[in-house]
Amino acid sequence: MSKAKTGKLGQLGLMKGGPSCISQRQRLPAGFSVRDGELEDLSGIIRIVNSKNNRLSFGWIQKVVLADAVKHQQEEGTLSQHRLRVVIDREGRVVAFQRAYHRQDGETTLHEIGVAEDMQGTGIGTYLMDELIAACRKRGMKTLGLKTPVGMRSNTYYPRFGFKQVGTYKGRKRVLNCYKLEL
Ligand SMILES: CC(C)(COP(=O)(O)OP(=O)(O)OC[C@H]1O[C@@H](n2cnc3c(N)ncnc32)[C@H](O)[C@@H]1OP(=O)(O)O)[C@@H](O)C(=O)NCCC(=O)NCCS
């Protein structure tokens, strides 16, 4: 184990180097669990995406794209380039999800992250971000990239994890800010 993991930083769940070196530091609230997404979770994910206040943060997400990620993940296991994770409450309700893709050029793309409106601000998003960053590092990825619409509150969220804005992208309907995290 590296010095950073055994020293004081390690006890805090942090690795040397500040926010861009975060390992898993956030716990899920009691009674909640995380696992790979399954086909039966897709309606729950779509509900999170389409809820009143979340809707504007997401682009158009097709169920077939989510289903494809599930299929690859199930067939290829940990080797899969597709990654769809869900957080479930005690009753089995999907309360959060995250979809990413490990590209062959060493960059992972975070496609979406979403938390049910009634569960926002309880640390679940941070848990999923930390988990993804740790998984990318374990896999030897070089960067984690994402895009989020200009003007949305989420622009203040990603820099917490060490993301830097690297440019903008003109989408079909709106302009998106591009962020990258060096892993
Ligand atoms: C952004 C999001 C994933 C964060 O997850 P979360 O579980 O609510 O956030 P956490 O509990 O881990 O972190 C809470 C902190 O983030 C801030 N935060 C919460 N929602 C936020 C948002 N939409 N944008 C920016 N910051 C946000 C809170 O103010 C809080 O800050 P504090 O710790 O200083 O009080 C979640 O709020 C969400 O799904 N939002 C709507 C969809 C969205 O914006 N998705 C990202 C673009 S695809």
The ligand as an SDF file (V2000), in Angstrom:
LIG
                    3D

 48 50  0  0  0  0  0  0  0  0999 V2000
  -25.6360   17.2970   -9.2310 C   0  0  0  0  0  0  0  0  0  0  0  0
  -26.0360   16.0530   -8.4190 C   0  0  0  0  0  0  0  0  0  0  0  0
  -25.6160   14.8110   -9.1610 C   0  0  0  0  0  0  0  0  0  0  0  0
  -25.2850   16.1310   -7.0710 C   0  0  0  0  0  0  0  0  0  0  0  0
  -25.5900   15.0020   -6.3110 O   0  0  0  0  0  0  0  0  0  0  0  0
  -26.0870   15.1860   -4.8090 P   0  0  0  0  0  0  0  0  0  0  0  0
  -26.1750   13.8400   -4.2060 O   0  0  0  0  0  0  0  0  0  0  0  0
  -27.3210   16.0110   -4.7980 O   0  0  0  0  0  0  0  0  0  0  0  0
  -24.9160   16.0420   -4.1800 O   0  0  0  0  0  0  0  0  0  0  0  0
  -24.0860   15.7200   -2.8560 P   0  0  0  0  0  0  0  0  0  0  0  0
  -25.0260   15.4740   -1.7290 O   0  0  0  0  0  0  0  0  0  0  0  0
  -23.0600   14.7140   -3.1320 O   0  0  0  0  0  0  0  0  0  0  0  0
  -23.3360   17.0900   -2.6660 O   0  0  0  0  0  0  0  0  0  0  0  0
  -24.0640   18.1370   -2.1210 C   0  0  0  0  0  0  0  0  0  0  0  0
  -23.4040   19.4130   -2.4460 C   0  0  0  0  0  0  0  0  0  0  0  0
  -23.5290   19.6590   -3.8310 O   0  0  0  0  0  0  0  0  0  0  0  0
  -24.2970   20.8230   -4.0430 C   0  0  0  0  0  0  0  0  0  0  0  0
  -25.2720   20.5080   -5.0860 N   0  0  0  0  0  0  0  0  0  0  0  0
  -26.3760   19.8080   -5.0070 C   0  0  0  0  0  0  0  0  0  0  0  0
  -26.9760   19.7740   -6.2090 N   0  0  0  0  0  0  0  0  0  0  0  0
  -26.2110   20.4670   -7.0370 C   0  0  0  0  0  0  0  0  0  0  0  0
  -26.2830   20.8050   -8.3850 C   0  0  0  0  0  0  0  0  0  0  0  0
  -27.3080   20.4300   -9.1770 N   0  0  0  0  0  0  0  0  0  0  0  0
  -25.2870   21.5190   -8.8890 N   0  0  0  0  0  0  0  0  0  0  0  0
  -24.2660   21.9280   -8.1240 C   0  0  0  0  0  0  0  0  0  0  0  0
  -24.1470   21.6520   -6.8230 N   0  0  0  0  0  0  0  0  0  0  0  0
  -25.1050   20.9330   -6.3120 C   0  0  0  0  0  0  0  0  0  0  0  0
  -25.0320   21.1140   -2.7540 C   0  0  0  0  0  0  0  0  0  0  0  0
  -25.2310   22.4950   -2.5970 O   0  0  0  0  0  0  0  0  0  0  0  0
  -24.0920   20.5580   -1.7140 C   0  0  0  0  0  0  0  0  0  0  0  0
  -23.1240   21.5190   -1.3810 O   0  0  0  0  0  0  0  0  0  0  0  0
  -22.5910   21.6530    0.1230 P   0  0  0  0  0  0  0  0  0  0  0  0
  -21.9370   20.3510    0.4330 O   0  0  0  0  0  0  0  0  0  0  0  0
  -21.6340   22.7970    0.0410 O   0  0  0  0  0  0  0  0  0  0  0  0
  -23.7870   21.9220    0.9450 O   0  0  0  0  0  0  0  0  0  0  0  0
  -27.5440   15.9990   -8.0930 C   0  0  0  0  0  0  0  0  0  0  0  0
  -27.8990   17.0950   -7.2960 O   0  0  0  0  0  0  0  0  0  0  0  0
  -28.4350   15.9470   -9.3240 C   0  0  0  0  0  0  0  0  0  0  0  0
  -28.7610   14.8750   -9.7970 O   0  0  0  0  0  0  0  0  0  0  0  0
  -28.8480   17.1170   -9.8530 N   0  0  0  0  0  0  0  0  0  0  0  0
  -29.7430   17.2130  -10.9750 C   0  0  0  0  0  0  0  0  0  0  0  0
  -29.1760   16.5820  -12.2120 C   0  0  0  0  0  0  0  0  0  0  0  0
  -27.8320   17.1510  -12.5750 C   0  0  0  0  0  0  0  0  0  0  0  0
  -27.5560   18.3290  -12.4520 O   0  0  0  0  0  0  0  0  0  0  0  0
  -26.9600   16.2580  -13.0500 N   0  0  0  0  0  0  0  0  0  0  0  0
  -25.6460   16.6270  -13.4650 C   0  0  0  0  0  0  0  0  0  0  0  0
  -25.6370   17.0670  -14.8970 C   0  0  0  0  0  0  0  0  0  0  0  0
  -25.8060   15.6830  -15.9810 S   0  0  0  0  0  0  0  0  0  0  0  0
  1  2  1  0
  2  3  1  0
  2  4  1  0
  2 36  1  0
  4  5  1  0
  5  6  1  0
  6  7  2  0
  6  8  1  0
  6  9  1  0
  9 10  1  0
 10 11  2  0
 10 12  1  0
 10 13  1  0
 13 14  1  0
 14 15  1  0
 15 16  1  0
 15 30  1  0
 16 17  1  0
 17 18  1  0
 17 28  1  0
 18 19  1  0
 18 27  1  0
 19 20  2  0
 20 21  1  0
 21 22  1  0
 21 27  2  0
 22 23  1  0
 22 24  2  0
 24 25  1  0
 25 26  2  0
 26 27  1  0
 28 29  1  0
 28 30  1  0
 30 31  1  0
 31 32  1  0
 32 33  2  0
 32 34  1  0
 32 35  1  0
 36 37  1  0
 36 38  1  0
 38 39  2  0
 38 40  1  0
 40 41  1  0
 41 42  1  0
 42 43  1  0
 43 44  2  0
 43 45  1  0
 45 46  1  0
 46 47  1  0
 47 48  1  0
M  END
$$$$
